[in-house]
Amino acid sequence: MQVEGKWLTEWNQILREKQYSQEEPDELVVSFVALLKEKNKKARVLDLGCGAGRNLMYTANQGFEAHGVELSKTGLNVTKERLRKRNLEAYILKGDMNLLPYIDSCFDVVICLFTIYHQKLKGILATISEVHRILRKGGVFVANFQSKRSHMYGKGVKVEKDTFIRQNGPEKGVIHYFMDKEEIVKLLKDFKNVNIELRERKSADGYLESRLIVIARV
């Protein structure tokens, strides 16, 4: 992901915070992996924007060939240390999600959670193109996107259409792109069997958190 220096500095700091360096995997990854084990126990799985490594560790621990890409030095260091402590094997690289260092058609699954929408639309399009390129035929893309229904939509400094930089909170200084289901369908036009689910919940302070969950095949 091409992130300006200021945004990368913010992420290095954010990933030091407890709420952004959890060790338990996301519930979506747990449920998806359970299904994946029934169909392909030897799948090669990429966690794109692996952060502090919680989902990467889980896929490695479940016996898959686990790979991760992360731009933040903090995230990479935390992930490496966590893997070492658990004696887990995974292959992690520092890299740009818009220019992935992999050959074509080499992954069975690409997971990208809480990551792809931290860039402008041009970057999101580039990431989706790269994901499509590196997935094998029949491969699966698992991702989530920020919904326009979120209480954060329209807040912060507007960068371009539907794109804002937070001015407060734990993600201060970080860019967010918001979309709806119709736009995701257009963005994933080269994928097959695109399933989109809206998931919402109220935060502890009563605000609506809204994301669109995507599972699509190549």
Z-matrix of the N, CA and C atoms (Angstrom, degrees):
N
C 1 1.457
C 2 1.516 1 108.26
N 3 1.293 2 119.33 1 125.73
C 4 1.447 3 122.70 2 179.45
C 5 1.520 4 108.62 3 -80.36
N 6 1.311 5 115.00 4 101.37
C 7 1.448 6 120.77 5 -177.02
C 8 1.516 7 108.22 6 -114.62
N 9 1.312 8 116.70 7 132.11
C 10 1.445 9 119.71 8 177.45
C 11 1.516 10 109.65 9 -63.71
N 12 1.343 11 115.36 10 154.61
C 13 1.453 12 120.63 11 -174.42
C 14 1.513 13 114.49 12 -49.66
N 15 1.315 14 117.47 13 -40.49
C 16 1.462 15 121.16 14 -179.00
C 17 1.516 16 111.41 15 -62.68
N 18 1.337 17 117.36 16 -43.27
C 19 1.463 18 120.70 17 -179.42
C 20 1.521 19 110.92 18 -66.64
N 21 1.343 20 116.70 19 -38.75
C 22 1.456 21 119.65 20 179.45
C 23 1.527 22 110.04 21 -65.70
N 24 1.329 23 117.07 22 -38.45
C 25 1.462 24 120.61 23 176.13
C 26 1.518 25 110.48 24 -60.20
N 27 1.332 26 116.24 25 -41.48
C 28 1.461 27 120.52 26 178.55
C 29 1.530 28 110.63 27 -61.49
N 30 1.333 29 117.48 28 -43.50
C 31 1.457 30 119.97 29 -177.96
C 32 1.519 31 111.93 30 -67.08
N 33 1.326 32 116.65 31 -36.93
C 34 1.459 33 118.97 32 176.88
C 35 1.526 34 110.92 33 -60.37
N 36 1.332 35 116.09 34 -36.12
C 37 1.454 36 120.39 35 178.11
C 38 1.526 37 111.16 36 -75.68
N 39 1.318 38 117.14 37 -44.11
C 40 1.464 39 122.04 38 -178.07
C 41 1.520 40 111.35 39 -58.41
N 42 1.323 41 117.00 40 -40.93
C 43 1.465 42 120.34 41 -177.35
C 44 1.529 43 112.90 42 -73.01
N 45 1.307 44 116.74 43 -1.62
C 46 1.464 45 120.50 44 171.84
C 47 1.523 46 111.07 45 -89.26
N 48 1.353 47 115.72 46 -14.24
C 49 1.454 48 120.56 47 -178.80
C 50 1.531 49 110.49 48 -80.58
N 51 1.310 50 116.50 49 142.91
C 52 1.462 51 122.30 50 -175.24
C 53 1.519 52 112.86 51 -56.86
N 54 1.346 53 117.63 52 -42.47
C 55 1.460 54 120.25 53 -175.81
C 56 1.523 55 112.64 54 -69.26
N 57 1.338 56 116.92 55 -16.23
C 58 1.458 57 120.43 56 178.98
C 59 1.528 58 112.35 57 -108.19
N 60 1.308 59 117.57 58 6.10
C 61 1.464 60 121.08 59 179.17
C 62 1.528 61 110.20 60 -130.25
N 63 1.325 62 115.09 61 38.62
C 64 1.461 63 120.44 62 178.91
C 65 1.530 64 110.32 63 -62.08
N 66 1.316 65 115.50 64 157.72
C 67 1.458 66 120.44 65 178.71
C 68 1.519 67 112.55 66 -105.12
N 69 1.335 68 117.35 67 -22.47
C 70 1.457 69 120.33 68 178.92
C 71 1.532 70 110.21 69 -77.25
N 72 1.338 71 117.88 70 136.98
C 73 1.466 72 120.43 71 -179.23
C 74 1.520 73 112.31 72 -68.00
N 75 1.319 74 115.74 73 156.81
C 76 1.458 75 120.88 74 175.73
C 77 1.528 76 109.26 75 -66.20
N 78 1.332 77 116.53 76 143.71
C 79 1.462 78 120.93 77 -177.28
C 80 1.523 79 112.67 78 -60.62
N 81 1.331 80 117.39 79 -30.33
C 82 1.461 81 120.66 80 177.67
C 83 1.526 82 110.78 81 -65.00
N 84 1.326 83 116.21 82 -40.60
C 85 1.464 84 120.66 83 178.71
C 86 1.526 85 110.63 84 -66.21
N 87 1.309 86 117.19 85 -41.79
C 88 1.469 87 121.28 86 179.50
C 89 1.528 88 110.89 87 -59.78
N 90 1.317 89 116.60 88 -47.50
C 91 1.469 90 120.13 89 -178.14
C 92 1.528 91 111.15 90 -69.01
N 93 1.330 92 117.25 91 -38.69
C 94 1.462 93 120.06 92 179.86
C 95 1.528 94 111.14 93 -67.74
N 96 1.319 95 116.90 94 -43.20
C 97 1.461 96 121.40 95 -179.11
C 98 1.525 97 111.11 96 -62.20
N 99 1.317 98 117.23 97 -36.20
C 100 1.459 99 120.84 98 177.96
C 101 1.530 100 110.71 99 -59.60
N 102 1.319 101 116.49 100 -40.03
C 103 1.470 102 121.19 101 177.68
C 104 1.524 103 110.91 102 -72.73
N 105 1.316 104 115.81 103 -39.19
C 106 1.465 105 120.44 104 -178.48
C 107 1.526 106 111.26 105 -62.99
N 108 1.321 107 117.85 106 -38.27
C 109 1.468 108 122.00 107 -178.92
C 110 1.522 109 111.62 108 -62.43
N 111 1.315 110 116.86 109 -26.92
C 112 1.464 111 120.81 110 179.18
C 113 1.530 112 111.81 111 -75.87
N 114 1.328 113 115.87 112 -23.13
C 115 1.464 114 119.97 113 -173.73
C 116 1.527 115 113.63 114 -109.23
N 117 1.334 116 116.93 115 -34.11
C 118 1.467 117 119.84 116 -175.71
C 119 1.525 118 110.07 117 -154.00
N 120 1.322 119 115.65 118 88.17
C 121 1.462 120 120.57 119 -176.36
C 122 1.528 121 112.69 120 -70.71
N 123 1.333 122 117.00 121 -14.84
C 124 1.462 123 120.72 122 -178.35
C 125 1.532 124 111.93 123 -109.30
N 126 1.303 125 116.38 124 23.48
C 127 1.469 126 120.53 125 -176.97
C 128 1.523 127 112.10 126 -61.17
N 129 1.316 128 114.64 127 144.80
C 130 1.471 129 121.29 128 172.78
C 131 1.525 130 106.81 129 -95.80
N 132 1.330 131 115.65 130 117.96
C 133 1.467 132 121.62 131 -170.93
C 134 1.526 133 110.37 132 -118.75
N 135 1.321 134 116.08 133 130.35
C 136 1.464 135 121.78 134 176.29
C 137 1.519 136 110.51 135 -108.74
N 138 1.335 137 116.19 136 126.79
C 139 1.460 138 121.92 137 171.44
C 140 1.516 139 106.88 138 -97.76
N 141 1.315 140 115.71 139 105.84
C 142 1.460 141 122.69 140 -173.85
C 143 1.527 142 109.84 141 -90.36
N 144 1.327 143 116.38 142 111.68
C 145 1.449 144 121.57 143 -171.68
C 146 1.520 145 107.83 144 80.44
N 147 1.317 146 115.94 145 58.94
C 148 1.472 147 120.79 146 -169.20
C 149 1.527 148 113.62 147 -75.77
N 150 1.334 149 118.40 148 -7.37
C 151 1.461 150 120.70 149 175.43
C 152 1.515 151 112.26 150 57.47
N 153 1.341 152 115.81 151 -127.05
C 154 1.466 153 121.03 152 -179.52
C 155 1.525 154 112.01 153 -89.08
N 156 1.320 155 117.46 154 8.48
C 157 1.450 156 121.53 155 166.45
C 158 1.517 157 118.85 156 90.96
N 159 1.331 158 118.69 157 10.69
C 160 1.467 159 118.10 158 -173.99
C 161 1.531 160 113.33 159 -63.33
N 162 1.328 161 117.94 160 -41.88
C 163 1.461 162 119.82 161 179.76
C 164 1.525 163 112.01 162 -78.03
N 165 1.302 164 116.84 163 -32.51
C 166 1.463 165 121.85 164 176.05
C 167 1.525 166 109.98 165 -63.05
N 168 1.327 167 117.01 166 -45.66
C 169 1.463 168 120.84 167 178.68
C 170 1.525 169 110.93 168 -60.96
N 171 1.308 170 116.33 169 -39.01
C 172 1.461 171 119.81 170 -178.14
C 173 1.526 172 111.00 171 -66.29
N 174 1.327 173 117.70 172 -45.41
C 175 1.465 174 119.84 173 179.93
C 176 1.526 175 110.83 174 -65.12
N 177 1.323 176 116.98 175 -37.04
C 178 1.470 177 120.55 176 176.87
C 179 1.526 178 110.26 177 -65.39
N 180 1.309 179 116.39 178 -43.26
C 181 1.463 180 121.32 179 -178.42
C 182 1.527 181 112.14 180 -66.97
N 183 1.325 182 116.72 181 -24.83
C 184 1.465 183 121.48 182 179.30
C 185 1.524 184 112.38 183 -86.00
N 186 1.338 185 116.35 184 2.12
C 187 1.453 186 120.46 185 173.04
C 188 1.512 187 116.54 186 96.16
N 189 1.311 188 117.93 187 3.97
C 190 1.461 189 120.77 188 178.74
C 191 1.529 190 110.79 189 -82.11
N 192 1.319 191 115.94 190 161.27
C 193 1.464 192 120.49 191 171.54
C 194 1.532 193 106.65 192 -78.77
N 195 1.310 194 116.07 193 103.21
C 196 1.464 195 121.36 194 -169.88
C 197 1.524 196 111.93 195 -98.19
N 198 1.332 197 115.07 196 131.75
C 199 1.465 198 122.26 197 177.35
C 200 1.525 199 108.22 198 -128.13
N 201 1.324 200 115.95 199 152.50
C 202 1.459 201 120.27 200 177.56
C 203 1.511 202 111.77 201 -144.69
N 204 1.322 203 115.72 202 145.26
C 205 1.466 204 122.55 203 173.90
C 206 1.515 205 108.16 204 -124.90
N 207 1.319 206 116.62 205 132.67
C 208 1.463 207 121.50 206 -179.80
C 209 1.527 208 108.77 207 -148.32
N 210 1.329 209 115.99 208 141.45
C 211 1.458 210 120.51 209 -179.58
C 212 1.523 211 112.18 210 -91.29
N 213 1.322 212 116.34 211 -28.84
C 214 1.463 213 121.13 212 -176.47
C 215 1.523 214 111.85 213 -76.96
N 216 1.313 215 116.29 214 128.78
C 217 1.464 216 121.30 215 177.19
C 218 1.525 217 110.50 216 -63.54
N 219 1.328 218 116.36 217 -38.83
C 220 1.468 219 120.28 218 177.81
C 221 1.520 220 110.79 219 -60.38
N 222 1.328 221 116.19 220 -47.65
C 223 1.454 222 120.72 221 179.38
C 224 1.521 223 112.26 222 -59.23
N 225 1.312 224 116.65 223 -44.40
C 226 1.458 225 120.96 224 179.90
C 227 1.524 226 111.39 225 -62.43
N 228 1.319 227 116.63 226 -44.96
C 229 1.467 228 120.47 227 -178.84
C 230 1.524 229 112.13 228 -64.46
N 231 1.336 230 116.21 229 -43.46
C 232 1.467 231 120.22 230 178.98
C 233 1.527 232 110.24 231 -63.26
N 234 1.336 233 116.64 232 -44.02
C 235 1.460 234 120.78 233 -178.85
C 236 1.528 235 111.35 234 -62.94
N 237 1.310 236 117.06 235 -45.70
C 238 1.473 237 120.74 236 180.00
C 239 1.524 238 111.03 237 -59.81
N 240 1.320 239 116.85 238 -42.18
C 241 1.452 240 120.83 239 -179.13
C 242 1.527 241 111.04 240 -67.48
N 243 1.315 242 116.98 241 -39.86
C 244 1.464 243 120.46 242 179.12
C 245 1.521 244 111.45 243 -66.72
N 246 1.309 245 116.91 244 -39.31
C 247 1.461 246 120.29 245 177.10
C 248 1.524 247 110.80 246 -64.17
N 249 1.333 248 115.88 247 -42.07
C 250 1.463 249 120.79 248 -179.99
C 251 1.528 250 111.35 249 -61.54
N 252 1.322 251 116.11 250 -45.63
C 253 1.468 252 120.60 251 -178.13
C 254 1.522 253 112.08 252 -63.05
N 255 1.325 254 116.29 253 -31.26
C 256 1.464 255 120.60 254 -177.52
C 257 1.524 256 112.52 255 -96.55
N 258 1.313 257 115.60 256 0.19
C 259 1.460 258 121.23 257 -178.91
C 260 1.530 259 111.38 258 56.10
N 261 1.329 260 114.72 259 42.93
C 262 1.458 261 120.89 260 179.23
C 263 1.529 262 109.64 261 -104.14
N 264 1.317 263 115.54 262 146.54
C 265 1.465 264 120.30 263 178.86
C 266 1.523 265 110.38 264 -104.28
N 267 1.312 266 115.45 265 128.29
C 268 1.464 267 121.69 266 174.98
C 269 1.520 268 107.79 267 -154.75
N 270 1.306 269 115.79 268 157.45
C 271 1.458 270 121.50 269 -177.31
C 272 1.523 271 108.07 270 -111.35
N 273 1.334 272 116.97 271 112.07
C 274 1.459 273 119.66 272 -176.68
C 275 1.527 274 110.56 273 -121.30
N 276 1.318 275 114.06 274 142.85
C 277 1.455 276 121.41 275 -177.85
C 278 1.522 277 110.72 276 -132.85
N 279 1.313 278 116.00 277 149.29
C 280 1.454 279 120.44 278 168.21
C 281 1.516 280 106.80 279 -84.09
N 282 1.324 281 116.84 280 124.81
C 283 1.450 282 117.24 281 -175.70
C 284 1.512 283 114.36 282 -164.55
N 285 1.316 284 114.60 283 166.81
C 286 1.457 285 125.72 284 -179.76
C 287 1.523 286 108.60 285 -95.32
N 288 1.313 287 118.17 286 122.19
C 289 1.459 288 119.94 287 -177.20
C 290 1.527 289 113.20 288 -69.57
N 291 1.316 290 116.63 289 -6.96
C 292 1.463 291 120.16 290 176.64
C 293 1.524 292 112.37 291 -96.53
N 294 1.329 293 116.11 292 -3.08
C 295 1.466 294 121.70 293 178.45
C 296 1.525 295 107.32 294 -150.15
N 297 1.317 296 115.94 295 76.00
C 298 1.456 297 121.20 296 -171.41
C 299 1.533 298 112.38 297 -77.34
N 300 1.323 299 116.88 298 138.72
C 301 1.477 300 121.86 299 -175.13
C 302 1.523 301 113.39 300 -84.75
N 303 1.344 302 116.54 301 49.20
C 304 1.456 303 121.16 302 -178.21
C 305 1.523 304 110.20 303 -132.17
N 306 1.329 305 115.36 304 153.12
C 307 1.459 306 120.06 305 176.67
C 308 1.526 307 109.67 306 -74.05
N 309 1.301 308 116.67 307 167.72
C 310 1.462 309 121.37 308 178.51
C 311 1.532 310 110.94 309 -64.52
N 312 1.327 311 115.01 310 148.85
C 313 1.469 312 123.02 311 170.19
C 314 1.529 313 113.30 312 51.61
N 315 1.325 314 116.97 313 54.17
C 316 1.464 315 119.31 314 -176.39
C 317 1.529 316 114.65 315 -119.62
N 318 1.346 317 118.47 316 -4.78
C 319 1.464 318 121.02 317 179.76
C 320 1.524 319 111.41 318 -120.57
N 321 1.332 320 114.35 319 146.82
C 322 1.457 321 120.31 320 174.84
C 323 1.523 322 111.62 321 -87.71
N 324 1.333 323 115.75 322 -29.86
C 325 1.465 324 121.33 323 -178.16
C 326 1.520 325 109.41 324 -143.07
N 327 1.320 326 116.26 325 138.74
C 328 1.474 327 122.12 326 168.70
C 329 1.522 328 107.46 327 -122.79
N 330 1.326 329 115.52 328 122.52
C 331 1.464 330 122.49 329 177.10
C 332 1.524 331 108.05 330 -106.90
N 333 1.316 332 116.30 331 130.98
C 334 1.466 333 120.14 332 -179.21
C 335 1.531 334 108.39 333 -142.76
N 336 1.331 335 115.92 334 91.75
C 337 1.460 336 121.11 335 -176.30
C 338 1.526 337 111.72 336 -112.01
N 339 1.339 338 115.15 337 136.10
C 340 1.468 339 122.94 338 176.48
C 341 1.530 340 111.84 339 57.88
N 342 1.318 341 116.65 340 34.40
C 343 1.468 342 120.04 341 -172.23
C 344 1.521 343 113.98 342 -136.19
N 345 1.327 344 116.94 343 -52.03
C 346 1.465 345 121.11 344 -167.43
C 347 1.523 346 112.85 345 -61.09
N 348 1.320 347 117.39 346 -27.32
C 349 1.471 348 120.12 347 -176.26
C 350 1.526 349 113.16 348 -85.66
N 351 1.321 350 117.93 349 3.84
C 352 1.464 351 120.81 350 176.98
C 353 1.528 352 110.71 351 -89.93
N 354 1.318 353 115.86 352 51.71
C 355 1.461 354 122.58 353 178.25
C 356 1.527 355 108.46 354 -166.05
N 357 1.302 356 116.11 355 171.54
C 358 1.450 357 120.40 356 177.35
C 359 1.532 358 109.75 357 -75.48
N 360 1.325 359 115.92 358 168.30
C 361 1.456 360 121.16 359 -177.69
C 362 1.526 361 111.78 360 -56.49
N 363 1.304 362 117.53 361 -40.19
C 364 1.469 363 121.01 362 179.54
C 365 1.524 364 110.67 363 -57.67
N 366 1.325 365 116.31 364 -41.51
C 367 1.453 366 120.68 365 178.81
C 368 1.515 367 111.94 366 -68.04
N 369 1.331 368 116.86 367 -40.50
C 370 1.464 369 120.81 368 178.40
C 371 1.528 370 110.38 369 -60.65
N 372 1.320 371 117.03 370 -42.58
C 373 1.461 372 121.31 371 178.22
C 374 1.526 373 110.90 372 -61.42
N 375 1.327 374 116.16 373 -40.73
C 376 1.462 375 120.57 374 179.27
C 377 1.525 376 111.04 375 -65.67
N 378 1.334 377 116.60 376 -41.13
C 379 1.460 378 120.62 377 178.94
C 380 1.516 379 111.15 378 -63.20
N 381 1.328 380 116.67 379 -45.94
C 382 1.459 381 120.76 380 179.85
C 383 1.525 382 110.70 381 -60.79
N 384 1.327 383 116.71 382 -40.44
C 385 1.464 384 120.84 383 178.00
C 386 1.526 385 111.14 384 -62.40
N 387 1.332 386 116.81 385 -41.11
C 388 1.459 387 121.06 386 179.06
C 389 1.527 388 111.58 387 -67.63
N 390 1.314 389 116.44 388 -40.24
C 391 1.466 390 120.03 389 177.90
C 392 1.529 391 109.82 390 -61.19
N 393 1.305 392 116.60 391 -45.34
C 394 1.465 393 121.12 392 179.19
C 395 1.532 394 110.10 393 -60.98
N 396 1.300 395 116.71 394 -39.64
C 397 1.469 396 121.48 395 -178.62
C 398 1.527 397 112.50 396 -64.32
N 399 1.319 398 117.65 397 -42.59
C 400 1.470 399 120.14 398 -172.96
C 401 1.536 400 113.40 399 -87.91
N 402 1.328 401 117.87 400 -10.86
C 403 1.462 402 120.08 401 177.68
C 404 1.531 403 111.02 402 -80.27
N 405 1.326 404 115.19 403 139.44
C 406 1.449 405 120.56 404 174.31
C 407 1.529 406 109.56 405 -72.99
N 408 1.319 407 116.49 406 163.71
C 409 1.454 408 120.65 407 175.94
C 410 1.520 409 108.79 408 -59.12
N 411 1.314 410 116.95 409 127.90
C 412 1.453 411 121.41 410 -176.01
C 413 1.509 412 113.42 411 87.50
N 414 1.339 413 116.42 412 -3.41
C 415 1.458 414 121.34 413 179.62
C 416 1.519 415 111.91 414 -66.41
N 417 1.337 416 115.06 415 159.76
C 418 1.465 417 120.52 416 -172.96
C 419 1.529 418 111.38 417 -118.87
N 420 1.315 419 114.77 418 137.00
C 421 1.471 420 123.28 419 175.53
C 422 1.523 421 107.78 420 -109.64
N 423 1.333 422 116.11 421 121.67
C 424 1.462 423 122.67 422 178.57
C 425 1.523 424 108.03 423 -116.97
N 426 1.328 425 117.13 424 121.00
C 427 1.460 426 119.56 425 -175.35
C 428 1.521 427 111.44 426 -151.35
N 429 1.315 428 115.79 427 166.13
C 430 1.463 429 119.54 428 168.53
C 431 1.519 430 110.10 429 -132.59
N 432 1.318 431 114.73 430 151.38
C 433 1.462 432 123.01 431 -177.00
C 434 1.528 433 109.26 432 -128.76
N 435 1.321 434 117.05 433 149.87
C 436 1.455 435 121.22 434 176.19
C 437 1.524 436 109.57 435 -73.12
N 438 1.319 437 116.25 436 129.52
C 439 1.461 438 121.91 437 179.19
C 440 1.531 439 111.09 438 -88.59
N 441 1.316 440 115.47 439 147.66
C 442 1.460 441 120.81 440 176.03
C 443 1.522 442 112.17 441 -66.26
N 444 1.313 443 117.31 442 -13.17
C 445 1.462 444 121.25 443 177.71
C 446 1.534 445 111.83 444 -77.78
N 447 1.311 446 116.66 445 -12.59
C 448 1.464 447 120.78 446 -178.90
C 449 1.522 448 111.44 447 -59.80
N 450 1.316 449 116.17 448 146.60
C 451 1.470 450 120.20 449 178.55
C 452 1.525 451 111.82 450 -65.05
N 453 1.339 452 117.08 451 -15.41
C 454 1.463 453 120.16 452 -178.96
C 455 1.530 454 113.16 453 -88.85
N 456 1.332 455 116.66 454 -7.49
C 457 1.464 456 118.45 455 -179.25
C 458 1.529 457 110.34 456 -63.61
N 459 1.317 458 115.79 457 131.38
C 460 1.463 459 121.26 458 178.60
C 461 1.513 460 114.82 459 85.93
N 462 1.327 461 117.37 460 -0.77
C 463 1.463 462 120.56 461 -178.03
C 464 1.525 463 110.19 462 -102.73
N 465 1.322 464 115.28 463 142.88
C 466 1.459 465 120.72 464 -177.57
C 467 1.514 466 110.92 465 101.64
N 468 1.322 467 115.99 466 -168.58
C 469 1.462 468 121.69 467 -179.85
C 470 1.520 469 109.43 468 -85.47
N 471 1.333 470 116.11 469 123.15
C 472 1.455 471 120.05 470 179.88
C 473 1.526 472 110.18 471 -75.37
N 474 1.323 473 115.76 472 126.36
C 475 1.461 474 122.03 473 179.94
C 476 1.518 475 110.63 474 -96.31
N 477 1.318 476 115.42 475 -44.54
C 478 1.454 477 123.42 476 173.95
C 479 1.527 478 106.31 477 -159.83
N 480 1.327 479 117.82 478 -173.76
C 481 1.466 480 121.49 479 -176.89
C 482 1.543 481 111.06 480 -52.66
N 483 1.330 482 115.85 481 125.79
C 484 1.465 483 123.24 482 176.15
C 485 1.526 484 114.07 483 62.49
N 486 1.318 485 117.18 484 20.14
C 487 1.467 486 122.33 485 -175.24
C 488 1.521 487 110.16 486 -128.38
N 489 1.334 488 116.46 487 124.39
C 490 1.465 489 120.38 488 -174.34
C 491 1.526 490 110.89 489 -139.00
N 492 1.322 491 115.61 490 148.26
C 493 1.458 492 121.89 491 174.82
C 494 1.516 493 108.11 492 -104.87
N 495 1.324 494 116.44 493 124.13
C 496 1.459 495 121.83 494 -179.11
C 497 1.526 496 111.02 495 -61.28
N 498 1.317 497 114.99 496 141.96
C 499 1.460 498 120.36 497 -179.69
C 500 1.527 499 112.43 498 -110.81
N 501 1.325 500 115.79 499 -3.59
C 502 1.461 501 118.97 500 177.93
C 503 1.529 502 108.87 501 -156.49
N 504 1.333 503 115.98 502 176.86
C 505 1.451 504 120.68 503 179.75
C 506 1.515 505 112.33 504 81.75
N 507 1.333 506 117.20 505 -178.28
C 508 1.465 507 121.29 506 -176.23
C 509 1.521 508 114.21 507 -65.29
N 510 1.346 509 117.46 508 -21.25
C 511 1.460 510 120.29 509 179.12
C 512 1.531 511 111.57 510 -106.91
N 513 1.317 512 115.33 511 31.58
C 514 1.464 513 120.65 512 176.28
C 515 1.529 514 109.74 513 -58.27
N 516 1.332 515 115.48 514 131.52
C 517 1.457 516 120.76 515 179.10
C 518 1.514 517 114.59 516 87.87
N 519 1.342 518 117.48 517 -0.59
C 520 1.466 519 121.40 518 -176.79
C 521 1.531 520 109.95 519 -102.47
N 522 1.313 521 115.89 520 138.42
C 523 1.464 522 121.90 521 -178.48
C 524 1.525 523 110.74 522 -81.29
N 525 1.341 524 115.66 523 144.62
C 526 1.465 525 121.93 524 177.80
C 527 1.524 526 109.23 525 -136.54
N 528 1.325 527 115.45 526 132.66
C 529 1.464 528 120.89 527 174.84
C 530 1.527 529 108.28 528 -110.20
N 531 1.325 530 116.63 529 133.90
C 532 1.473 531 122.35 530 -177.73
C 533 1.529 532 110.03 531 -114.35
N 534 1.342 533 115.89 532 144.86
C 535 1.462 534 118.78 533 179.82
C 536 1.525 535 110.78 534 -148.80
N 537 1.332 536 115.05 535 178.67
C 538 1.462 537 120.60 536 176.33
C 539 1.526 538 109.18 537 -122.47
N 540 1.306 539 115.66 538 176.38
C 541 1.465 540 121.20 539 -175.81
C 542 1.521 541 112.12 540 -59.21
N 543 1.320 542 116.50 541 -41.17
C 544 1.468 543 120.85 542 -177.51
C 545 1.528 544 111.24 543 -61.83
N 546 1.312 545 116.38 544 -38.15
C 547 1.466 546 119.09 545 -179.81
C 548 1.524 547 111.06 546 -70.15
N 549 1.328 548 116.78 547 -38.81
C 550 1.465 549 119.76 548 178.53
C 551 1.525 550 110.58 549 -61.43
N 552 1.321 551 116.69 550 -41.29
C 553 1.467 552 120.62 551 178.31
C 554 1.529 553 109.97 552 -57.18
N 555 1.311 554 117.01 553 -42.24
C 556 1.470 555 121.26 554 179.33
C 557 1.530 556 111.02 555 -67.71
N 558 1.327 557 116.46 556 -41.85
C 559 1.463 558 120.26 557 -178.40
C 560 1.528 559 111.85 558 -65.21
N 561 1.335 560 116.29 559 -31.25
C 562 1.458 561 120.90 560 -176.97
C 563 1.525 562 111.91 561 -102.72
N 564 1.319 563 116.89 562 31.79
C 565 1.460 564 122.00 563 -175.79
C 566 1.531 565 112.97 564 -62.13
N 567 1.338 566 117.57 565 -22.98
C 568 1.462 567 120.07 566 -179.17
C 569 1.529 568 112.62 567 -90.41
N 570 1.329 569 116.48 568 -0.52
C 571 1.459 570 121.25 569 178.19
C 572 1.529 571 110.37 570 -98.03
N 573 1.332 572 115.54 571 164.82
C 574 1.460 573 121.55 572 178.83
C 575 1.526 574 109.58 573 -116.15
N 576 1.319 575 114.86 574 161.16
C 577 1.473 576 120.32 575 175.16
C 578 1.525 577 111.68 576 47.13
N 579 1.318 578 115.72 577 52.39
C 580 1.464 579 121.01 578 -178.62
C 581 1.530 580 109.84 579 -79.19
N 582 1.311 581 116.02 580 114.91
C 583 1.458 582 121.69 581 177.70
C 584 1.526 583 109.05 582 -108.19
N 585 1.321 584 116.71 583 128.60
C 586 1.461 585 122.14 584 -177.78
C 587 1.519 586 109.13 585 -126.72
N 588 1.315 587 115.48 586 129.22
C 589 1.467 588 120.79 587 -179.10
C 590 1.526 589 109.36 588 -129.58
N 591 1.308 590 116.12 589 130.89
C 592 1.457 591 121.06 590 176.51
C 593 1.528 592 108.95 591 -85.74
N 594 1.331 593 116.23 592 124.65
C 595 1.465 594 120.73 593 177.60
C 596 1.518 595 109.56 594 -121.53
N 597 1.313 596 114.61 595 127.58
C 598 1.464 597 119.60 596 -176.75
C 599 1.522 598 111.10 597 -134.53
N 600 1.309 599 114.51 598 153.13
C 601 1.465 600 120.40 599 175.18
C 602 1.525 601 108.40 600 -158.13
N 603 1.298 602 115.30 601 158.37
C 604 1.455 603 120.39 602 175.73
C 605 1.529 604 109.00 603 -90.60
N 606 1.306 605 115.96 604 134.39
C 607 1.458 606 120.35 605 177.82
C 608 1.524 607 109.21 606 -72.75
N 609 1.319 608 116.14 607 172.45
C 610 1.470 609 120.99 608 -178.57
C 611 1.523 610 111.74 609 -58.59
N 612 1.337 611 115.71 610 -29.86
C 613 1.459 612 119.38 611 179.74
C 614 1.525 613 113.11 612 -98.00
N 615 1.348 614 116.47 613 15.28
C 616 1.461 615 120.57 614 171.07
C 617 1.509 616 117.49 615 89.34
N 618 1.334 617 118.46 616 7.52
C 619 1.460 618 120.98 617 -179.36
C 620 1.529 619 110.95 618 -91.39
N 621 1.334 620 115.97 619 149.47
C 622 1.456 621 121.00 620 -178.24
C 623 1.531 622 110.85 621 -81.64
N 624 1.340 623 115.91 622 121.25
C 625 1.455 624 122.31 623 172.17
C 626 1.522 625 107.09 624 -101.77
N 627 1.313 626 116.92 625 124.93
C 628 1.462 627 121.21 626 -172.30
C 629 1.533 628 111.47 627 -135.90
N 630 1.331 629 115.52 628 121.76
C 631 1.465 630 120.22 629 178.66
C 632 1.521 631 110.03 630 -135.61
N 633 1.325 632 114.83 631 155.00
C 634 1.450 633 122.14 632 177.28
C 635 1.529 634 108.47 633 -106.43
N 636 1.333 635 115.94 634 120.80
C 637 1.457 636 122.07 635 -179.11
C 638 1.526 637 108.94 636 -93.61
N 639 1.329 638 116.34 637 131.30
C 640 1.450 639 121.49 638 -176.51
C 641 1.520 640 111.15 639 -123.67
N 642 1.328 641 115.91 640 132.77
C 643 1.463 642 122.30 641 169.63
C 644 1.530 643 105.89 642 -130.59
N 645 1.322 644 116.36 643 118.09
C 646 1.468 645 121.06 644 -175.41
C 647 1.527 646 110.60 645 -138.58
N 648 1.308 647 115.91 646 155.68
C 649 1.466 648 121.57 647 179.84
C 650 1.516 649 111.90 648 -115.42
N 651 1.314 650 114.19 649 156.41
C 652 1.470 651 120.88 650 175.70
C 653 1.522 652 108.75 651 -92.52
